């Protein structure tokens, strides 16, 4: 792949947090950054070549994947005690039930666990896409904007 130099209106810049190096957002050179919280110190890096922009986009995508994985793990840890207490309560109740209802309860607990694992697995496999990528794949302009406002540019 050849290294294409960006010029004029095409010049894009990346806003990175100074302390951590996290990419905060992308923008047009000379314009203020969007969606950067007040009080965050950032640096502006102008992308002069398409390969630089691709490298930053890959880093941004990986950053979001890592964030989603950490969020899923935090959610699992946060819900672990609640799920354990519900399971313990149902198992304790099972001692007073006949065999049929006990088996039904245990099957329902297993089904609940499998469903929860599947939901977490799907959430951890979410692949974030940049708005430009969705548009290039035939995405609707209004849907892309609504998803971006909700923070849902994942698929």
Secondary structure, DSSP 8 states (H G I E B T S, - for coil): ----B--GGG-EEEEEETTT--EEEEEETTS--SS--TT--EEEEEE-BHHHHHHHHHHHHHHHHHHHHHHHHHHHHHHHHHHHHHHHHHHHHHTTS-HHHHHHHHHHHHHHHHHHHHHHHHHHT--B--HHHHHHTT--HHHHHHHHHHT--B-
